[in-house]
Amino acid sequence: MRNLNLGVANITSVTKEGTRALCGCGTEFTIDPSTPYVEYEGKAYACCSQECHKAVSQDPAGAARLFQQKFAAR
């Protein structure tokens, strides 16, 4: 994602401990340099693991809806 000019859409907080995000699977995690992302319609969604990334990469539109649903349910 270093070369993309995208906003990360699923950030929950930014503190001195790090940037936290809510994955589409419901896991809240801290973003780090190895965090995988899926892109859809100009937004990036951080994934909690390579496994989640692999799953959501198959359907970016569905993944974006899932991330948005998890966010709305908070």
PDB file of N, H, CA, C and O in Angstrom:
ATOM      1  N   MET A   1       0.819  -1.196   0.000  1.00  0.00           N
ATOM      2  CA  MET A   1       0.000   0.000   0.000  1.00  0.00           C
ATOM      3  C   MET A   1       0.857   1.252   0.000  1.00  0.00           C
ATOM      4  O   MET A   1       0.318   2.351  -0.128  1.00  0.00           O
ATOM      5  N   ARG A   2       2.126   1.135   0.133  1.00  0.00           N
ATOM      6  H   ARG A   2       2.564   0.242   0.237  1.00  0.00           H
ATOM      7  CA  ARG A   2       2.981   2.313   0.219  1.00  0.00           C
ATOM      8  C   ARG A   2       2.839   3.246  -0.980  1.00  0.00           C
ATOM      9  O   ARG A   2       2.987   4.459  -0.833  1.00  0.00           O
ATOM     10  N   ASN A   3       2.557   2.707  -2.152  1.00  0.00           N
ATOM     11  H   ASN A   3       2.436   1.722  -2.271  1.00  0.00           H
ATOM     12  CA  ASN A   3       2.492   3.519  -3.359  1.00  0.00           C
ATOM     13  C   ASN A   3       1.097   4.003  -3.694  1.00  0.00           C
ATOM     14  O   ASN A   3       0.916   4.751  -4.655  1.00  0.00           O
ATOM     15  N   LEU A   4       0.117   3.592  -2.925  1.00  0.00           N
ATOM     16  H   LEU A   4       0.264   2.985  -2.145  1.00  0.00           H
ATOM     17  CA  LEU A   4      -1.251   3.999  -3.194  1.00  0.00           C
ATOM     18  C   LEU A   4      -1.608   5.250  -2.403  1.00  0.00           C
ATOM     19  O   LEU A   4      -1.130   5.449  -1.287  1.00  0.00           O
ATOM     20  N   ASN A   5      -2.437   6.075  -2.983  1.00  0.00           N
ATOM     21  H   ASN A   5      -2.826   5.913  -3.890  1.00  0.00           H
ATOM     22  CA  ASN A   5      -2.901   7.279  -2.302  1.00  0.00           C
ATOM     23  C   ASN A   5      -4.336   7.038  -1.855  1.00  0.00           C
ATOM     24  O   ASN A   5      -5.278   7.567  -2.444  1.00  0.00           O
ATOM     25  N   LEU A   6      -4.492   6.237  -0.813  1.00  0.00           N
ATOM     26  H   LEU A   6      -3.727   5.807  -0.335  1.00  0.00           H
ATOM     27  CA  LEU A   6      -5.808   5.844  -0.332  1.00  0.00           C
ATOM     28  C   LEU A   6      -5.968   6.195   1.135  1.00  0.00           C
ATOM     29  O   LEU A   6      -4.989   6.277   1.878  1.00  0.00           O
ATOM     30  N   GLY A   7      -7.198   6.400   1.539  1.00  0.00           N
ATOM     31  H   GLY A   7      -7.992   6.334   0.935  1.00  0.00           H
ATOM     32  CA  GLY A   7      -7.483   6.570   2.952  1.00  0.00           C
ATOM     33  C   GLY A   7      -7.880   5.236   3.548  1.00  0.00           C
ATOM     34  O   GLY A   7      -8.596   4.462   2.913  1.00  0.00           O
ATOM     35  N   VAL A   8      -7.427   4.956   4.755  1.00  0.00           N
ATOM     36  H   VAL A   8      -6.845   5.585   5.271  1.00  0.00           H
ATOM     37  CA  VAL A   8      -7.810   3.714   5.431  1.00  0.00           C
ATOM     38  C   VAL A   8      -9.153   3.963   6.108  1.00  0.00           C
ATOM     39  O   VAL A   8      -9.272   4.825   6.980  1.00  0.00           O
ATOM     40  N   ALA A   9     -10.152   3.207   5.702  1.00  0.00           N
ATOM     41  H   ALA A   9     -10.056   2.507   4.994  1.00  0.00           H
ATOM     42  CA  ALA A   9     -11.531   3.474   6.107  1.00  0.00           C
ATOM     43  C   ALA A   9     -11.936   2.848   7.428  1.00  0.00           C
ATOM     44  O   ALA A   9     -12.954   3.241   7.997  1.00  0.00           O
ATOM     45  N   ASN A  10     -11.175   1.890   7.935  1.00  0.00           N
ATOM     46  H   ASN A  10     -10.348   1.572   7.472  1.00  0.00           H
ATOM     47  CA  ASN A  10     -11.640   1.169   9.129  1.00  0.00           C
ATOM     48  C   ASN A  10     -10.791   1.433  10.374  1.00  0.00           C
ATOM     49  O   ASN A  10     -10.654   0.560  11.230  1.00  0.00           O
ATOM     50  N   ILE A  11     -10.226   2.628  10.472  1.00  0.00           N
ATOM     51  H   ILE A  11     -10.337   3.338   9.776  1.00  0.00           H
ATOM     52  CA  ILE A  11      -9.471   3.017  11.668  1.00  0.00           C
ATOM     53  C   ILE A  11     -10.446   3.361  12.782  1.00  0.00           C
ATOM     54  O   ILE A  11     -11.413   4.092  12.570  1.00  0.00           O
ATOM     55  N   THR A  12     -10.186   2.829  13.970  1.00  0.00           N
ATOM     56  H   THR A  12      -9.400   2.234  14.143  1.00  0.00           H
ATOM     57  CA  THR A  12     -11.044   3.120  15.117  1.00  0.00           C
ATOM     58  C   THR A  12     -10.440   4.162  16.046  1.00  0.00           C
ATOM     59  O   THR A  12     -11.171   4.926  16.677  1.00  0.00           O
ATOM     60  N   SER A  13      -9.107   4.202  16.139  1.00  0.00           N
ATOM     61  H   SER A  13      -8.513   3.582  15.627  1.00  0.00           H
ATOM     62  CA  SER A  13      -8.456   5.193  16.995  1.00  0.00           C
ATOM     63  C   SER A  13      -6.977   5.305  16.644  1.00  0.00           C
ATOM     64  O   SER A  13      -6.370   4.389  16.089  1.00  0.00           O
ATOM     65  N   VAL A  14      -6.425   6.460  16.990  1.00  0.00           N
ATOM     66  H   VAL A  14      -6.918   7.203  17.442  1.00  0.00           H
ATOM     67  CA  VAL A  14      -4.994   6.689  16.834  1.00  0.00           C
ATOM     68  C   VAL A  14      -4.492   7.206  18.175  1.00  0.00           C
ATOM     69  O   VAL A  14      -4.919   8.260  18.647  1.00  0.00           O
ATOM     70  N   THR A  15      -3.579   6.451  18.782  1.00  0.00           N
ATOM     71  H   THR A  15      -3.232   5.595  18.398  1.00  0.00           H
ATOM     72  CA  THR A  15      -3.027   6.828  20.076  1.00  0.00           C
ATOM     73  C   THR A  15      -1.514   6.721  20.008  1.00  0.00           C
ATOM     74  O   THR A  15      -0.960   6.335  18.979  1.00  0.00           O
ATOM     75  N   LYS A  16      -0.852   7.059  21.091  1.00  0.00           N
ATOM     76  H   LYS A  16      -1.302   7.372  21.927  1.00  0.00           H
ATOM     77  CA  LYS A  16       0.602   6.933  21.111  1.00  0.00           C
ATOM     78  C   LYS A  16       1.043   5.473  21.034  1.00  0.00           C
ATOM     79  O   LYS A  16       2.187   5.186  20.682  1.00  0.00           O
ATOM     80  N   GLU A  17       0.136   4.551  21.362  1.00  0.00           N
ATOM     81  H   GLU A  17      -0.793   4.784  21.648  1.00  0.00           H
ATOM     82  CA  GLU A  17       0.439   3.118  21.260  1.00  0.00           C
ATOM     83  C   GLU A  17       0.338   2.606  19.831  1.00  0.00           C
ATOM     84  O   GLU A  17       0.902   1.562  19.505  1.00  0.00           O
ATOM     85  N   GLY A  18      -0.372   3.327  18.982  1.00  0.00           N
ATOM     86  H   GLY A  18      -0.831   4.175  19.247  1.00  0.00           H
ATOM     87  CA  GLY A  18      -0.497   2.921  17.586  1.00  0.00           C
ATOM     88  C   GLY A  18      -1.871   3.215  17.014  1.00  0.00           C
ATOM     89  O   GLY A  18      -2.746   3.752  17.693  1.00  0.00           O
ATOM     90  N   THR A  19      -2.041   2.853  15.758  1.00  0.00           N
ATOM     91  H   THR A  19      -1.330   2.417  15.207  1.00  0.00           H
ATOM     92  CA  THR A  19      -3.299   3.045  15.057  1.00  0.00           C
ATOM     93  C   THR A  19      -4.086   1.748  15.107  1.00  0.00           C
ATOM     94  O   THR A  19      -3.596   0.694  14.703  1.00  0.00           O
ATOM     95  N   ARG A  20      -5.311   1.834  15.608  1.00  0.00           N
ATOM     96  H   ARG A  20      -5.710   2.690  15.936  1.00  0.00           H
ATOM     97  CA  ARG A  20      -6.172   0.662  15.763  1.00  0.00           C
ATOM     98  C   ARG A  20      -7.203   0.645  14.630  1.00  0.00           C
ATOM     99  O   ARG A  20      -7.670   1.690  14.178  1.00  0.00           O
ATOM    100  N   ALA A  21      -7.544  -0.558  14.189  1.00  0.00           N
ATOM    101  H   ALA A  21      -7.165  -1.407  14.556  1.00  0.00           H
ATOM    102  CA  ALA A  21      -8.533  -0.723  13.130  1.00  0.00           C
ATOM    103  C   ALA A  21      -9.459  -1.881  13.478  1.00  0.00           C
ATOM    104  O   ALA A  21      -9.115  -2.751  14.278  1.00  0.00           O
ATOM    105  N   LEU A  22     -10.628  -1.877  12.869  1.00  0.00           N
ATOM    106  H   LEU A  22     -10.907  -1.171  12.219  1.00  0.00           H
ATOM    107  CA  LEU A  22     -11.607  -2.939  13.052  1.00  0.00           C
ATOM    108  C   LEU A  22     -11.689  -3.734  11.757  1.00  0.00           C
ATOM    109  O   LEU A  22     -12.096  -3.206  10.721  1.00  0.00           O
ATOM    110  N   CYS A  23     -11.304  -4.994  11.817  1.00  0.00           N
ATOM    111  H   CYS A  23     -10.974  -5.423  12.658  1.00  0.00           H
ATOM    112  CA  CYS A  23     -11.307  -5.867  10.648  1.00  0.00           C
ATOM    113  C   CYS A  23     -12.745  -6.289  10.324  1.00  0.00           C
ATOM    114  O   CYS A  23     -13.620  -6.238  11.189  1.00  0.00           O
ATOM    115  N   GLY A  24     -12.979  -6.696   9.106  1.00  0.00           N
ATOM    116  H   GLY A  24     -12.269  -6.737   8.404  1.00  0.00           H
ATOM    117  CA  GLY A  24     -14.291  -7.185   8.698  1.00  0.00           C
ATOM    118  C   GLY A  24     -14.741  -8.425   9.444  1.00  0.00           C
ATOM    119  O   GLY A  24     -15.934  -8.724   9.494  1.00  0.00           O
ATOM    120  N   CYS A  25     -13.779  -9.160  10.033  1.00  0.00           N
ATOM    121  H   CYS A  25     -12.810  -8.917   9.992  1.00  0.00           H
ATOM    122  CA  CYS A  25     -14.129 -10.356  10.810  1.00  0.00           C
ATOM    123  C   CYS A  25     -14.548  -9.987  12.233  1.00  0.00           C
ATOM    124  O   CYS A  25     -15.003 -10.844  12.990  1.00  0.00           O
ATOM    125  N   GLY A  26     -14.394  -8.705  12.597  1.00  0.00           N
ATOM    126  H   GLY A  26     -14.024  -8.009  11.982  1.00  0.00           H
ATOM    127  CA  GLY A  26     -14.773  -8.245  13.927  1.00  0.00           C
ATOM    128  C   GLY A  26     -13.621  -8.058  14.888  1.00  0.00           C
ATOM    129  O   GLY A  26     -13.820  -7.574  16.003  1.00  0.00           O
ATOM    130  N   THR A  27     -12.408  -8.435  14.477  1.00  0.00           N
ATOM    131  H   THR A  27     -12.246  -8.828  13.572  1.00  0.00           H
ATOM    132  CA  THR A  27     -11.227  -8.298  15.328  1.00  0.00           C
ATOM    133  C   THR A  27     -10.721  -6.864  15.304  1.00  0.00           C
ATOM    134  O   THR A  27     -10.538  -6.289  14.231  1.00  0.00           O
ATOM    135  N   GLU A  28     -10.495  -6.280  16.479  1.00  0.00           N
ATOM    136  H   GLU A  28     -10.644  -6.747  17.351  1.00  0.00           H
ATOM    137  CA  GLU A  28      -9.848  -4.974  16.553  1.00  0.00           C
ATOM    138  C   GLU A  28      -8.364  -5.231  16.772  1.00  0.00           C
ATOM    139  O   GLU A  28      -7.994  -6.049  17.614  1.00  0.00           O
ATOM    140  N   PHE A  29      -7.514  -4.542  16.023  1.00  0.00           N
ATOM    141  H   PHE A  29      -7.814  -3.878  15.338  1.00  0.00           H
ATOM    142  CA  PHE A  29      -6.082  -4.810  16.043  1.00  0.00           C
ATOM    143  C   PHE A  29      -5.292  -3.527  15.798  1.00  0.00           C
ATOM    144  O   PHE A  29      -5.848  -2.512  15.380  1.00  0.00           O
ATOM    145  N   THR A  30      -3.994  -3.587  16.063  1.00  0.00           N
ATOM    146  H   THR A  30      -3.542  -4.412  16.403  1.00  0.00           H
ATOM    147  CA  THR A  30      -3.098  -2.459  15.818  1.00  0.00           C
ATOM    148  C   THR A  30      -2.432  -2.635  14.464  1.00  0.00           C
ATOM    149  O   THR A  30      -1.845  -3.679  14.182  1.00  0.00           O
ATOM    150  N   ILE A  31      -2.526  -1.613  13.631  1.00  0.00           N
ATOM    151  H   ILE A  31      -3.003  -0.764  13.861  1.00  0.00           H
ATOM    152  CA  ILE A  31      -1.890  -1.639  12.313  1.00  0.00           C
ATOM    153  C   ILE A  31      -0.380  -1.583  12.496  1.00  0.00           C
ATOM    154  O   ILE A  31       0.130  -0.813  13.309  1.00  0.00           O
ATOM    155  N   ASP A  32       0.329  -2.409  11.729  1.00  0.00           N
ATOM    156  H   ASP A  32      -0.086  -3.034  11.068  1.00  0.00           H
ATOM    157  CA  ASP A  32       1.787  -2.386  11.752  1.00  0.00           C
ATOM    158  C   ASP A  32       2.299  -2.491  10.309  1.00  0.00           C
ATOM    159  O   ASP A  32       1.495  -2.617   9.385  1.00  0.00           O
ATOM    160  N   PRO A  33       3.609  -2.442  10.103  1.00  0.00           N
ATOM    161  CA  PRO A  33       4.130  -2.461   8.729  1.00  0.00           C
ATOM    162  C   PRO A  33       3.742  -3.703   7.920  1.00  0.00           C
ATOM    163  O   PRO A  33       3.761  -3.655   6.690  1.00  0.00           O
ATOM    164  N   SER A  34       3.395  -4.798   8.569  1.00  0.00           N
ATOM    165  H   SER A  34       3.379  -4.837   9.568  1.00  0.00           H
ATOM    166  CA  SER A  34       3.040  -6.008   7.829  1.00  0.00           C
ATOM    167  C   SER A  34       1.531  -6.129   7.573  1.00  0.00           C
ATOM    168  O   SER A  34       1.085  -7.120   6.995  1.00  0.00           O
ATOM    169  N   THR A  35       0.750  -5.146   7.992  1.00  0.00           N
ATOM    170  H   THR A  35       1.112  -4.341   8.462  1.00  0.00           H
ATOM    171  CA  THR A  35      -0.703  -5.199   7.838  1.00  0.00           C
ATOM    172  C   THR A  35      -1.090  -5.234   6.357  1.00  0.00           C
ATOM    173  O   THR A  35      -0.684  -4.365   5.586  1.00  0.00           O
ATOM    174  N   PRO A  36      -1.878  -6.243   5.962  1.00  0.00           N
ATOM    175  CA  PRO A  36      -2.359  -6.284   4.576  1.00  0.00           C
ATOM    176  C   PRO A  36      -3.621  -5.424   4.433  1.00  0.00           C
ATOM    177  O   PRO A  36      -4.360  -5.218   5.396  1.00  0.00           O
ATOM    178  N   TYR A  37      -3.846  -4.937   3.234  1.00  0.00           N
ATOM    179  H   TYR A  37      -3.245  -5.105   2.452  1.00  0.00           H
ATOM    180  CA  TYR A  37      -4.990  -4.082   2.940  1.00  0.00           C
ATOM    181  C   TYR A  37      -5.714  -4.600   1.713  1.00  0.00           C
ATOM    182  O   TYR A  37      -5.113  -5.225   0.840  1.00  0.00           O
ATOM    183  N   VAL A  38      -7.000  -4.336   1.657  1.00  0.00           N
ATOM    184  H   VAL A  38      -7.488  -3.828   2.367  1.00  0.00           H
ATOM    185  CA  VAL A  38      -7.789  -4.575   0.448  1.00  0.00           C
ATOM    186  C   VAL A  38      -8.332  -3.205   0.036  1.00  0.00           C
ATOM    187  O   VAL A  38      -8.731  -2.410   0.887  1.00  0.00           O
ATOM    188  N   GLU A  39      -8.347  -2.934  -1.263  1.00  0.00           N
ATOM    189  H   GLU A  39      -8.023  -3.580  -1.954  1.00  0.00           H
ATOM    190  CA  GLU A  39      -8.782  -1.634  -1.770  1.00  0.00           C
ATOM    191  C   GLU A  39     -10.086  -1.787  -2.527  1.00  0.00           C
ATOM    192  O   GLU A  39     -10.284  -2.737  -3.285  1.00  0.00           O
ATOM    193  N   TYR A  40     -10.977  -0.817  -2.298  1.00  0.00           N
ATOM    194  H   TYR A  40     -10.816  -0.046  -1.682  1.00  0.00           H
ATOM    195  CA  TYR A  40     -12.241  -0.796  -3.028  1.00  0.00           C
ATOM    196  C   TYR A  40     -12.738   0.633  -3.103  1.00  0.00           C
ATOM    197  O   TYR A  40     -12.868   1.306  -2.081  1.00  0.00           O
ATOM    198  N   GLU A  41     -13.015   1.097  -4.306  1.00  0.00           N
ATOM    199  H   GLU A  41     -12.910   0.551  -5.136  1.00  0.00           H
ATOM    200  CA  GLU A  41     -13.549   2.438  -4.566  1.00  0.00           C
ATOM    201  C   GLU A  41     -12.790   3.545  -3.856  1.00  0.00           C
ATOM    202  O   GLU A  41     -13.396   4.414  -3.230  1.00  0.00           O
ATOM    203  N   GLY A  42     -11.471   3.518  -3.949  1.00  0.00           N
ATOM    204  H   GLY A  42     -10.978   2.812  -4.458  1.00  0.00           H
ATOM    205  CA  GLY A  42     -10.643   4.588  -3.414  1.00  0.00           C
ATOM    206  C   GLY A  42     -10.401   4.557  -1.921  1.00  0.00           C
ATOM    207  O   GLY A  42      -9.818   5.489  -1.366  1.00  0.00           O
ATOM    208  N   LYS A  43     -10.842   3.499  -1.263  1.00  0.00           N
ATOM    209  H   LYS A  43     -11.315   2.742  -1.714  1.00  0.00           H
ATOM    210  CA  LYS A  43     -10.605   3.350   0.172  1.00  0.00           C
ATOM    211  C   LYS A  43      -9.828   2.068   0.409  1.00  0.00           C
ATOM    212  O   LYS A  43      -9.974   1.086  -0.319  1.00  0.00           O
ATOM    213  N   ALA A  44      -9.014   2.098   1.422  1.00  0.00           N
ATOM    214  H   ALA A  44      -8.895   2.896   2.014  1.00  0.00           H
ATOM    215  CA  ALA A  44      -8.281   0.896   1.824  1.00  0.00           C
ATOM    216  C   ALA A  44      -8.877   0.403   3.131  1.00  0.00           C
ATOM    217  O   ALA A  44      -9.266   1.194   3.989  1.00  0.00           O
ATOM    218  N   TYR A  45      -8.942  -0.904   3.270  1.00  0.00           N
ATOM    219  H   TYR A  45      -8.626  -1.547   2.572  1.00  0.00           H
ATOM    220  CA  TYR A  45      -9.434  -1.537   4.484  1.00  0.00           C
ATOM    221  C   TYR A  45      -8.322  -2.423   5.021  1.00  0.00           C
ATOM    222  O   TYR A  45      -7.877  -3.351   4.345  1.00  0.00           O
ATOM    223  N   ALA A  46      -7.876  -2.136   6.238  1.00  0.00           N
ATOM    224  H   ALA A  46      -8.237  -1.383   6.787  1.00  0.00           H
ATOM    225  CA  ALA A  46      -6.822  -2.924   6.858  1.00  0.00           C
ATOM    226  C   ALA A  46      -7.394  -4.256   7.323  1.00  0.00           C
ATOM    227  O   ALA A  46      -8.488  -4.312   7.885  1.00  0.00           O
ATOM    228  N   CYS A  47      -6.645  -5.322   7.085  1.00  0.00           N
ATOM    229  H   CYS A  47      -5.756  -5.277   6.629  1.00  0.00           H
ATOM    230  CA  CYS A  47      -7.052  -6.668   7.497  1.00  0.00           C
ATOM    231  C   CYS A  47      -6.194  -7.108   8.673  1.00  0.00           C
ATOM    232  O   CYS A  47      -5.010  -6.779   8.747  1.00  0.00           O
ATOM    233  N   CYS A  48      -6.799  -7.856   9.595  1.00  0.00           N
ATOM    234  H   CYS A  48      -7.761  -8.124   9.536  1.00  0.00           H
ATOM    235  CA  CYS A  48      -6.096  -8.259  10.813  1.00  0.00           C
ATOM    236  C   CYS A  48      -5.049  -9.340  10.563  1.00  0.00           C
ATOM    237  O   CYS A  48      -4.138  -9.507  11.374  1.00  0.00           O
ATOM    238  N   SER A  49      -5.158 -10.073   9.463  1.00  0.00           N
ATOM    239  H   SER A  49      -5.898  -9.937   8.804  1.00  0.00           H
ATOM    240  CA  SER A  49      -4.219 -11.160   9.196  1.00  0.00           C
ATOM    241  C   SER A  49      -4.147 -11.436   7.696  1.00  0.00           C
ATOM    242  O   SER A  49      -4.976 -10.961   6.920  1.00  0.00           O
ATOM    243  N   GLN A  50      -3.154 -12.201   7.314  1.00  0.00           N
ATOM    244  H   GLN A  50      -2.480 -12.587   7.945  1.00  0.00           H
ATOM    245  CA  GLN A  50      -3.037 -12.616   5.915  1.00  0.00           C
ATOM    246  C   GLN A  50      -4.223 -13.501   5.522  1.00  0.00           C
ATOM    247  O   GLN A  50      -4.684 -13.458   4.382  1.00  0.00           O
ATOM    248  N   GLU A  51      -4.709 -14.292   6.459  1.00  0.00           N
ATOM    249  H   GLU A  51      -4.335 -14.327   7.386  1.00  0.00           H
ATOM    250  CA  GLU A  51      -5.849 -15.166   6.183  1.00  0.00           C
ATOM    251  C   GLU A  51      -7.102 -14.349   5.867  1.00  0.00           C
ATOM    252  O   GLU A  51      -7.812 -14.646   4.907  1.00  0.00           O
ATOM    253  N   CYS A  52      -7.371 -13.326   6.670  1.00  0.00           N
ATOM    254  H   CYS A  52      -6.794 -13.085   7.450  1.00  0.00           H
ATOM    255  CA  CYS A  52      -8.521 -12.460   6.397  1.00  0.00           C
ATOM    256  C   CYS A  52      -8.339 -11.748   5.060  1.00  0.00           C
ATOM    257  O   CYS A  52      -9.278 -11.643   4.272  1.00  0.00           O
ATOM    258  N   HIS A  53      -7.130 -11.261   4.813  1.00  0.00           N
ATOM    259  H   HIS A  53      -6.367 -11.346   5.454  1.00  0.00           H
ATOM    260  CA  HIS A  53      -6.853 -10.577   3.549  1.00  0.00           C
ATOM    261  C   HIS A  53      -7.128 -11.492   2.366  1.00  0.00           C
ATOM    262  O   HIS A  53      -7.744 -11.075   1.385  1.00  0.00           O
ATOM    263  N   LYS A  54      -6.679 -12.727   2.454  1.00  0.00           N
ATOM    264  H   LYS A  54      -6.179 -13.065   3.251  1.00  0.00           H
ATOM    265  CA  LYS A  54      -6.890 -13.686   1.370  1.00  0.00           C
ATOM    266  C   LYS A  54      -8.385 -13.898   1.136  1.00  0.00           C
ATOM    267  O   LYS A  54      -8.838 -13.948  -0.008  1.00  0.00           O
ATOM    268  N   ALA A  55      -9.138 -14.022   2.210  1.00  0.00           N
ATOM    269  H   ALA A  55      -8.769 -13.981   3.139  1.00  0.00           H
ATOM    270  CA  ALA A  55     -10.579 -14.251   2.101  1.00  0.00           C
ATOM    271  C   ALA A  55     -11.295 -13.050   1.478  1.00  0.00           C
ATOM    272  O   ALA A  55     -12.110 -13.225   0.573  1.00  0.00           O
ATOM    273  N   VAL A  56     -11.005 -11.851   1.943  1.00  0.00           N
ATOM    274  H   VAL A  56     -10.342 -11.709   2.678  1.00  0.00           H
ATOM    275  CA  VAL A  56     -11.725 -10.676   1.450  1.00  0.00           C
ATOM    276  C   VAL A  56     -11.240 -10.232   0.075  1.00  0.00           C
ATOM    277  O   VAL A  56     -11.974  -9.543  -0.635  1.00  0.00           O
ATOM    278  N   SER A  57     -10.043 -10.601  -0.313  1.00  0.00           N
ATOM    279  H   SER A  57      -9.448 -11.160   0.264  1.00  0.00           H
ATOM    280  CA  SER A  57      -9.521 -10.231  -1.633  1.00  0.00           C
ATOM    281  C   SER A  57     -10.306 -10.891  -2.759  1.00  0.00           C
ATOM    282  O   SER A  57     -10.275 -10.418  -3.895  1.00  0.00           O
ATOM    283  N   GLN A  58     -11.004 -11.972  -2.458  1.00  0.00           N
ATOM    284  H   GLN A  58     -11.029 -12.357  -1.535  1.00  0.00           H
ATOM    285  CA  GLN A  58     -11.800 -12.665  -3.469  1.00  0.00           C
ATOM    286  C   GLN A  58     -13.018 -11.841  -3.895  1.00  0.00           C
ATOM    287  O   GLN A  58     -13.516 -12.001  -5.009  1.00  0.00           O
ATOM    288  N   ASP A  59     -13.497 -10.961  -3.011  1.00  0.00           N
ATOM    289  H   ASP A  59     -13.093 -10.831  -2.106  1.00  0.00           H
ATOM    290  CA  ASP A  59     -14.695 -10.154  -3.272  1.00  0.00           C
ATOM    291  C   ASP A  59     -14.549  -8.786  -2.598  1.00  0.00           C
ATOM    292  O   ASP A  59     -15.128  -8.562  -1.535  1.00  0.00           O
ATOM    293  N   PRO A  60     -13.779  -7.865  -3.206  1.00  0.00           N
ATOM    294  CA  PRO A  60     -13.558  -6.555  -2.566  1.00  0.00           C
ATOM    295  C   PRO A  60     -14.842  -5.779  -2.275  1.00  0.00           C
ATOM    296  O   PRO A  60     -14.927  -5.109  -1.246  1.00  0.00           O
ATOM    297  N   ALA A  61     -15.833  -5.855  -3.147  1.00  0.00           N
ATOM    298  H   ALA A  61     -15.764  -6.399  -3.983  1.00  0.00           H
ATOM    299  CA  ALA A  61     -17.084  -5.130  -2.909  1.00  0.00           C
ATOM    300  C   ALA A  61     -17.804  -5.707  -1.691  1.00  0.00           C
ATOM    301  O   ALA A  61     -18.282  -4.956  -0.840  1.00  0.00           O
ATOM    302  N   GLY A  62     -17.882  -7.019  -1.605  1.00  0.00           N
ATOM    303  H   GLY A  62     -17.494  -7.628  -2.296  1.00  0.00           H
ATOM    304  CA  GLY A  62     -18.504  -7.662  -0.449  1.00  0.00           C
ATOM    305  C   GLY A  62     -17.725  -7.388   0.822  1.00  0.00           C
ATOM    306  O   GLY A  62     -18.305  -7.199   1.892  1.00  0.00           O
ATOM    307  N   ALA A  63     -16.402  -7.369   0.697  1.00  0.00           N
ATOM    308  H   ALA A  63     -15.931  -7.524  -0.172  1.00  0.00           H
ATOM    309  CA  ALA A  63     -15.555  -7.086   1.854  1.00  0.00           C
ATOM    310  C   ALA A  63     -15.800  -5.672   2.359  1.00  0.00           C
ATOM    311  O   ALA A  63     -15.887  -5.451   3.567  1.00  0.00           O
ATOM    312  N   ALA A  64     -15.912  -4.719   1.451  1.00  0.00           N
ATOM    313  H   ALA A  64     -15.842  -4.898   0.470  1.00  0.00           H
ATOM    314  CA  ALA A  64     -16.167  -3.333   1.859  1.00  0.00           C
ATOM    315  C   ALA A  64     -17.493  -3.242   2.610  1.00  0.00           C
ATOM    316  O   ALA A  64     -17.585  -2.546   3.621  1.00  0.00           O
ATOM    317  N   ARG A  65     -18.512  -3.936   2.125  1.00  0.00           N
ATOM    318  H   ARG A  65     -18.437  -4.501   1.304  1.00  0.00           H
ATOM    319  CA  ARG A  65     -19.812  -3.946   2.827  1.00  0.00           C
ATOM    320  C   ARG A  65     -19.672  -4.561   4.219  1.00  0.00           C
ATOM    321  O   ARG A  65     -20.247  -4.063   5.187  1.00  0.00           O
ATOM    322  N   LEU A  66     -18.903  -5.646   4.311  1.00  0.00           N
ATOM    323  H   LEU A  66     -18.435  -6.051   3.525  1.00  0.00           H
ATOM    324  CA  LEU A  66     -18.697  -6.314   5.600  1.00  0.00           C
ATOM    325  C   LEU A  66     -17.989  -5.392   6.588  1.00  0.00           C
ATOM    326  O   LEU A  66     -18.395  -5.296   7.746  1.00  0.00           O
ATOM    327  N   PHE A  67     -16.932  -4.712   6.137  1.00  0.00           N
ATOM    328  H   PHE A  67     -16.603  -4.790   5.196  1.00  0.00           H
ATOM    329  CA  PHE A  67     -16.222  -3.765   6.998  1.00  0.00           C
ATOM    330  C   PHE A  67     -17.176  -2.672   7.461  1.00  0.00           C
ATOM    331  O   PHE A  67     -17.175  -2.313   8.639  1.00  0.00           O
ATOM    332  N   GLN A  68     -17.990  -2.137   6.554  1.00  0.00           N
ATOM    333  H   GLN A  68     -17.991  -2.429   5.597  1.00  0.00           H
ATOM    334  CA  GLN A  68     -18.913  -1.068   6.911  1.00  0.00           C
ATOM    335  C   GLN A  68     -19.978  -1.556   7.900  1.00  0.00           C
ATOM    336  O   GLN A  68     -20.369  -0.811   8.799  1.00  0.00           O
ATOM    337  N   GLN A  69     -20.449  -2.791   7.745  1.00  0.00           N
ATOM    338  H   GLN A  69     -20.132  -3.396   7.015  1.00  0.00           H
ATOM    339  CA  GLN A  69     -21.427  -3.359   8.682  1.00  0.00           C
ATOM    340  C   GLN A  69     -20.829  -3.495  10.075  1.00  0.00           C
ATOM    341  O   GLN A  69     -21.486  -3.181  11.068  1.00  0.00           O
ATOM    342  N   LYS A  70     -19.586  -3.960  10.156  1.00  0.00           N
ATOM    343  H   LYS A  70     -19.051  -4.215   9.350  1.00  0.00           H
ATOM    344  CA  LYS A  70     -18.928  -4.121  11.466  1.00  0.00           C
ATOM    345  C   LYS A  70     -18.768  -2.766  12.137  1.00  0.00           C
ATOM    346  O   LYS A  70     -18.956  -2.633  13.347  1.00  0.00           O
ATOM    347  N   PHE A  71     -18.418  -1.758  11.337  1.00  0.00           N
ATOM    348  H   PHE A  71     -18.266  -1.866  10.355  1.00  0.00           H
ATOM    349  CA  PHE A  71     -18.265  -0.411  11.877  1.00  0.00           C
ATOM    350  C   PHE A  71     -19.596   0.132  12.390  1.00  0.00           C
ATOM    351  O   PHE A  71     -19.649   0.733  13.464  1.00  0.00           O
ATOM    352  N   ALA A  72     -20.666  -0.075  11.634  1.00  0.00           N
ATOM    353  H   ALA A  72     -20.624  -0.562  10.762  1.00  0.00           H
ATOM    354  CA  ALA A  72     -21.974   0.437  12.025  1.00  0.00           C
ATOM    355  C   ALA A  72     -22.492  -0.249  13.288  1.00  0.00           C
ATOM    356  O   ALA A  72     -23.242   0.353  14.056  1.00  0.00           O
ATOM    357  N   ALA A  73     -22.099  -1.496  13.503  1.00  0.00           N
ATOM    358  H   ALA A  73     -21.490  -1.985  12.879  1.00  0.00           H
ATOM    359  CA  ALA A  73     -22.571  -2.250  14.659  1.00  0.00           C
ATOM    360  C   ALA A  73     -21.856  -1.867  15.952  1.00  0.00           C
ATOM    361  O   ALA A  73     -22.265  -2.300  17.029  1.00  0.00           O
ATOM    362  N   ARG A  74     -20.820  -1.083  15.867  1.00  0.00           N
ATOM    363  H   ARG A  74     -20.487  -0.731  14.992  1.00  0.00           H
ATOM    364  CA  ARG A  74     -20.058  -0.689  17.073  1.00  0.00           C
ATOM    365  C   ARG A  74     -20.834   0.213  17.967  1.00  0.00           C
ATOM    366  O   ARG A  74     -20.333   0.627  19.013  1.00  0.00           O
TER     367      ARG A  74
END
